[in-house]
Amino acid sequence: EFLSPFFNRRKDGWGGTDAGRFRFLKAIISRVRDVLPDDMPIMVKLNTNDYTPRAGITPDLAATYAKWMVEIGVAAVEVSCGTYYGFQTIRGEIPGAELVRALPAWMRPMARVKMKLQASGNRFKEAYNIAAARTIKPVMNGAPLILVGGMRRLSQMEEIVHGGDADMIAMSRPFIREPSLVRKFQEKKAASAACISCNKCFAAMFNEMPIRCYVKGLPT
């Protein structure tokens, strides 16, 4: 939130400009570097699009931040997107009933309305951060760019890496459903992830349940 013009509205040295908003992350990286062995890399997962009502982080601004991070010694940057505005962090199905269970009763009616309004904008899309990656990759000065978000097919992952849009591929929900997915790829037992982006694993977190695949629904 310090990096985002939408969330960070400070007027002092920790906000107000791109450099001011970057100052907090820069201080964290510097302090972490002070206590780490020289050969241990620091990597940062960076939001590239806030999807907020007013301007926040955009791919162009994220590229500025990524450039500065590489200049101060960050070894790799993973590009992601989204905030709690619009549920853009859970592309695919919005498990409204499961998410609402975790809220106080007075908040549930309002939450149901918001989830219904946002549902159409959250349709699953493969590689939905690829455009941001293409904006950021040229400023990385050789440091690896890691792409996450909607990565499901092995052939697409290979195309992205071989085409130079990203150096590495990251996944989250596919590994929740299939922890051995990489081995399946290596042994040619699968060509794509089985995850259908139902996002019930995401809802489980808010209900203080263990993170695992709940494609058949959360337990009652």
N, C-alpha and C positions, 0 to 999 in steps of 0.2 A: 504493500500500500504506500510505502514511502516513495516508490518509483513512479506512482501514477498521479498525473495531474488531477484526476477526478477525486481521488481519496486524499491526497496530500495537498492541503490548502494553506500550508504554513507560509509565512512571509519572512521567516528568519533564514539563517544559513543552511537549514535543513529542508528547504523547499523554495518555491518561487521561480526556480529555473531548473532546466534539465540537470545541470551540474549540482545544484542544491539538493534535488531529490535523490540523486545518485550518491550523495555524500554518506548516507547511512549505510548503504550496502558496501561502499568502499571501505568504511571504517571496520565493518564486520570482517571483510576479506582480509584486511591488514592484520587485525587482531588474531584471526584464525591462523594466518600464515606465520605469525610470531611463535606459535606454540606447536606447529606441525613440523615433522622432519622435512628436510629440503626436497626429498624425493617423493613426497606424498602429494598427489594432485588435488587441487580444489576445483570442483565443478559447481555450476550454478544452473538451477532450473528457472527459466525466465518466462514470465507472462509476455505474450506478444500482442494480445488484443483483449482489452477489458470488457468490451461489449456493454458499456455503461451508457446511461442516458445522455451524458455529456462526455466530451473528449477525455479519454484516459490514455493508457498505453496503446499505441498502434504499432504495426510492424516497423514503420520508419523510426519511431522513437526507440523501440526495442533494439534496432540495429545500432543506434547511437550508444545505448547502454552496453550492448555486446562488444562493440569496438573498444569501449573504455575498459571493460572487464578483461579482455585479452591483453590490453596494454599494461594492466597491473598484475598480470600473471595468472589469471584464471585459465585452467587447462582445457576446459570444454564447457559448452553451453548447451543445455537442453531447452528446446523451444516448445512452449505449451500455450494455453490461452484460457480465458474465462475467469469470471468472478462469481459470487453468489447472485449477482444480478442476472436474471434470465436463465439460470441453470445451465449456462453454456459449458460448464465443466462436466456435464453428464449427457453428452450427445447420445441420441437414441431415445429409448423410452424413458419418460419421467414416471417413476413408480410412486405416483401421488398418494395412494392409500397407505403405502408403507412409510413414506416420508412424514405424512400427517400424523401417524401414530406417535411419532417422537415429539410432537409439539404440545404445548399446553392447550387445553380445550378452547380457550378464548381465541387462539390464533388459527385454529383449524379452518373455519369458514373462509377467512381471507386467503389462507395458503392454498386452499383448493381452487379458488378463483384465479390466483396468480399462476398456478401450475397449468391450469386449463388454457389460459391465454398464451403461455409460453410454449406449449407443446409443439405447435407447428414449426417453431424456429429451432427446434432441437433434433430434427430428423438426423439420423445417422448419415455421415458422409465419410468416405474413406479419405485418409491422409488430409484431414481438414486444416492442418497447420503447414501444408506444403508451400503455399504462397508466401507465408511469413518466412519460412526457411530460405526461400529463394531471395528474399530481400536481405536477410541477415548473413547468409553464407559468404558473400563477397567481402565483408568487413572482418572476417574471422582470422585473417592473416595466417592461415595454416592450422589454427586450432580447430579441433573437431567440433562439428555441430551435430547434436543428437536430436532426432525428430521423434515426437510422440504424438498420438492422437489419431485414432481411426486406422491403425495399422493392423490388418487382418490377413492379407494374402502374402505368402512368401514371395511370389513372383513380383508383386508390386514393391515389396521391401527391397528386393535385389535391384529392380529397375531404378529406384530412387537413389540407392547407394552408388550403383555403377554409373548413373547419370550425373553424379556429383551434386545433387541437391542436398544431401546429408551424408555424414560419415558413419553414423550409427543409427540404429532404430531402437526405440524404447517402447515398451508396452506395459500396461498395468492390468486392466480387467481380463485380458486373455490369459495372463498367468494365474489369476485368481481361479479361473475355471480349469486351466490346464497347466499346472506347475512344470510339467515335463515337455512343454510345447517345443522348445528349442531342440530337444533330443528327437522328438517326433519329426521335426523338419530335417534334421541330419540323417535320420534313418529312413527318410522318404515315406513315413507312415501318415503324414498329413501335409497338405499344401496350403492350408489356411487354418486360422483359429476357429474354435467352435463357439466362442463368445458371441452372443446375439445382442449385446448392449442393452439388456433389460434393466441394468443399473440397480438391481435389488441388492447387490453387494454394497453399493454406495448407501442405500437406505439403511442397511444393517448397521453401518457405522453410527448413524444418528440414533439408532435404537439401542446402542451399546451392546451389540451382538458381535461375535467373532467375524472377522472378514473371511468369507468364503463364498462360493457360488450358491446363490439362492434362486436359481432360475425357476424353480417350482413354487417359490413363495417363501416369505419369512415364516418361521414357526410362530404359533400363537401362544 
